[in-house]
Amino acid sequence: MSAVAERIWLPIMQAQFAIDDVDSKLKSDIRDSIRMRRREFILLVGSSAATWPFAAHAQQSRMPVIGYLSSFPPDTRQKFTQAFQQGLHATDFIVGQNVTVEYRWAEAGQYDRLPAMAADLVDRGVAVLFASPINPAIAAKRATSTTPIVFAIGSDPVEMQLIASFNRPGGNATGATFLSVELGRKRLELLRDLVPKMASVAFLVNANNPTTPMQAKELQAAATALGCQLHVVNITAQSDLGKIFATLVQQRDGALAIGADPIFWDLRDQLIALAARHSLPAIYFAREFVAAGGLISYNSDFSDSIRQAGTYVGRILKGEKPADLPVLQPTKFELVVNLKTAKALGIVVPQTLLVTADEVIE
């Protein structure tokens, strides 16, 4: 009971006990006084209770709000948001307790929605804006030059004009890269190990991804070094994959490399089925493709990069500046091979590849 309530209620109780010791007129006066004080007490308690929800709301509204902008597909969102929250937790921020997150998702192929989503988060006054992968990061950077941005992308952030340099990003953005573009050369080399007589290879890319020219350039250099021909095939979310694969067979491509882009997560089952139907060895940019029946994948650990980005968000919430936080590069890489798929394609996986693989699916 508060001090104010005690000052009102205690005299009421004392008067109630003493009321039998006075004459009838005084009793009437005392009863009137008791009624007045009782009403005061009820009003005080009622008004105090009414302020409790507002106080709780005010406390919640004082929590910093993080904007989370992403174009990763639905079946990856839980894994990546958990990794992001683990990074926050490492800096003592727990979602729902001392920080809140506003999520915005753009489906693959709907990148035109990202600028409005980024602008909305900035207008809401988020303390930090997290964006992943590259299209959301570009939208975030264009939406604000003042709100801190932390990205997790697969390309070179300097080349994409998000930062000034890896060590001293400058401006309002920093983050982590999982080097999907730069790993294209290694993927092609691994594909050659599986298909030694590969004379030409098709490279499937998203025409609407700003990193497509860089990915194509990277793979073209690798193909030239390996002495094979590269056919770059641009697709969109509306492309007819059946016709595209028929064309690949007609032009006698001996293998297929899948470009790094969220659109291919949504097309995963179709890609794997068509590659199997046309007996086309294919390499992918994420383990999930191989787990679903694809032949081989090579990539850095996406979840680890997103976790690192979450840690950076927490550090910025504690007062550090994006300009002073160097861009993080991956230290964990993963090679996964599906022996069942290799056998179905008539491919003998070299022992050296099996020894170096992080996971062999049998």
N, C-alpha and C positions, 0 to 999 in steps of 0.2 A: 504494500500500500504506500502511495506517495505521501510526502510530508503535507501537501495541501489537503489530501483526502483525510489524513489523520486529524488535522485541525478542525475539519468539519464533523467527522464521524464521532470522535471521542466525546465531545460535549453532548452529542445526542445520546450516547449510551449512558453517560453519567447522569444526565437529566432524567432518563427513563427510570433509573434505579431510585432516584431521589423524589420522584413525583408523589409517592404515597405519604410523604412527610409534611406536606404543605396543605393550606386550606383550599377549598374548591375553586375560588376565583383565580388563585395563583396557579392551580392545576390547569385551568383552561388556558391561561397565558403561556404556560410552559409547553402544553400540547401544541399550540399554534407555532411556537418557536421550533419545536421538534419537526413539525411538518415542513416548515420552510427549509430547515437545514437538510432534511431528508431529500427534498426536491433538489437542493443544491448539490448534494452528494451524487444523486442519480445522473444529473446533467454533467457533472465533472467526469464520472466514470464513462458515461456514454460518449462524450466528446473525445476522451482519451483513446477509447477503443476505435473510434472512427478514424483516428489519425494513423493507427498501426499499419493498415494496408498501404497508405500513401508513403509512409516512412520506408516500408519494404521496397516499394517501387522506386523510390528515390535512390535507395542503396543500390538496386540493380542497375538503374540508369547511369550510375557513376562508374560502372564497370567499363573498361575499354572495349570497343567493338572492332573486330577484325573483319574486313571484307575478304571473301574467298571466291575467286573467279576462275572457272575451269571449263574446259571442253572435253575432259576425259569421259568416256562412255559409262553408262550406269553400272556395268558389272565390275568396274575398277574403283568406283567412288568410295566404297566403304574401306577398302584397303588403303587408299591414299589419304583419306581424311583421318584414319586412325594413325597413320605415320605422321601426319602433320600435327595431330594433337599430342603425340609422343614427344615431338620436338618442343612444343609449347610446355609440356609437363617438365621437361628437363630444365626449364627456366622458371619453374614454380607457378606456371599459369595452368589452371584447370578450367576447361570450358564448362560454363554453368555455375562456377563458384566465384571466380574472380576475373573472368573474361567471357565475352560472348562472340559468336561468329555469325555473320550474315553470308549465306551461301547463294551463289548464282551459277547456274549450269547452262551451257550452250551445247546442244547436241552436235555431233559431227556433221559437217556440211552446213551448219547454221551460224557460221562465223560472223555474218552481217549483224547478228544480234548483240555481239560482244561490246561494241562501243557504247550502246545505250545502257547495258548492264554495268559497265565500268563507271560511266558517268553517274548512274544512280547511286552506286556505293560511295563515290566521292561526295555527292550531294548530301548523303546521309551522315557525313562527317566521321567515317571510319578512321580509327587511329593508325592502322596499317592496312595496306591492300596486298593480299597474296594472289599471284596469278600464275597459272600453269595449264598447258605448256605454252608454246610460242605465241599463238594467236591471241589468247587472253593477255599475255604479257605486253604485247604491242598495244592492245586496246587500253590497258591500264596506263602505260607510259604516255599515250596520247591524251588520256583523260585528265591527267594532273601532273604538275611539275613541283608540287609541294607535299602532297600526301606521300609518306614513305611507301615504297613498293618493294616486295620481296618476290622474286620469281623462281620457278623451277622449270627449266627448259632443256631441250635437247640439242640446241645449236649454240653458236658462238655469240654471246651477248654483245661483244664489241662490234662484230660485223653486222648485227641486227640493230645497232645504234641504241641499245638500251643503257650502256655504260661507257665510260671513257677508257677504262682498262680493268683487267682482272684484279690487280692488287689495290688500286685506288679507283673505285668505281665512279666517284664524284656524283653530283646530282642527288636524286631522291630514290635511286634504285640499286639493289644488289640482290644476291640470291645464290642459286646453285645450278649447275648444268650437268646433265647426264650424258652429254657428248654423243647423242644418237647419230648426228650427221657425221661426225669425225670417225665413228666406228664403221662406216660403210665400207671403207677399204678392207678392213679386217674381215668383214662378213663375206666379201667377194673372194678373198683368199681362202676362207674356210669352205666356201662352196666349190671352189676349184679343187680342194683336197678331196672332196666327195665325188666330184665329176671331173677327173683328170683330163678327159678329152673334150671338155667344154670349149666350143669354138665361138659361141655367141650366147649372150645372156640378156634377158629382158629385165628392165627395172621399172617396177610399178610405183607411181608416185601420185600424190594428190595435186591437181593443177592449182588449187586454191591455197596451198601452203606456201608462205613466203620463203621457207627454207628449201623449196624444191630445186631452184637453180644451184644452190650450194651442194645439195645432195647429189645432183646429177654430175656436177663438176668433180666431186670427190670420187664417185664411182667410175667416171670416164677415165680419170687418171689411173685408177686401179686396173681397169680393164685393159688399157693400153700397156701397162706394165706386165700384165699376164698374157698379153698377145691374143686377146679375144675381143669380139665386137660387142658393143653395148647398144641395146635398143631401149630408149626411154619411152614409157607409155604413160601418158597423163590420163587420170580418171577423175570423175566427180562422184558425189553420192548417188547420182541418177544413172551412172554408166551401167551398161549391160555387160556384166563380167563374163557371161557365157560367150558372147561374141569376141570379147577381148582375148580370152584364152584360145579360142579357135584360131584367131589371127597369130598368136604366139606360136602355135603348132605349125601353121602354114609357113611362117618365116624361119622355121627350124631352129628356134631358140632352144638351147640345150639345158637351160636352167632359168630360175626366176629369183630375183631379189625384191623383197617388199620394202618400200620406203617407210621411214618412220613418220607416222601420222595417226592421230586418233581415229580417222575415218576407217582405217583398216581393222581396228578393234571391232567395229560394228559389222564389218564384212568378213570377220574371221572364219566363220563356219563355211561360207561360200568359197573363200579362197582355198581353204584346206581341201574341200571336196573337189573343186575343179582341178587343183594341182594333182590330186590322186587320180581323177578320171583321165587326165591327159598325160599321166606318168611324167610329170614335170617336177624335178627336184627344186625345192624352194627354201630360202633362208629368210627368217623373220627377225624382227627387232625386239621381241619380248618372249619370255618363257611360256606365257599362257597359250601362244599359238602351238608350240610343240606339245604341251600337255593335252591340247585338244586334237592332236593327230598330225601336226606339221612335222617336217623333217628335222630342222635344226634352227637354233636361235643363238644370237650373241648380243649381249647388251650389258650396260651397267645396271646397278640396282636402283630402279626408279624410286622405290619406297624410301630408300636411304637418303636420296637427294631431297625428297620432299620432307623427310624428317629433319634434315639439316636446315632446310628453309624455315620450318616451324620454329627451330631454335633461334634463328636470326630474327624472326618476328617477335619472339619473347624478349630478346636482347634489345630490340628497338623500343618495345613497350617500356623497358626499364631505363631508356634514355640514350642509348647509343644511336649513332647516325648511320644511315645506309652508305653514305659516301666514305665512311671509315672502315667498312666491313668488306674484306676481299671476297670475290666470287669463289664459291667452293666448287671443286672438281671431284669427280667420283674416284673412289679407291677400291670399290667392289665391282667386279665384272663376273658375268655368268654365261657359261657355255652349256647348252642343253641339247642333247641328241636323242631322237626317238628311233630306237633300233627296229621296232615293229614296222614303222613307216619305211625305213631304209630297206628292209627285207622285201616289202611289197613292191618297192621301186627297183629291186635288183641291185641295190648299192651295197658294196662291202665297205663298212666304215673302217678306216685305217686304225691300227692299234694306237698309234701316237695320238690320234684324236680322242679315242676312248679314255686314254690315260689322263689327258688334260681336261676332259669334260667335267664340269661341276655336277652334272646330273645326267644319267643315262636312263631313259625310259624304255622298259622292256615289255 
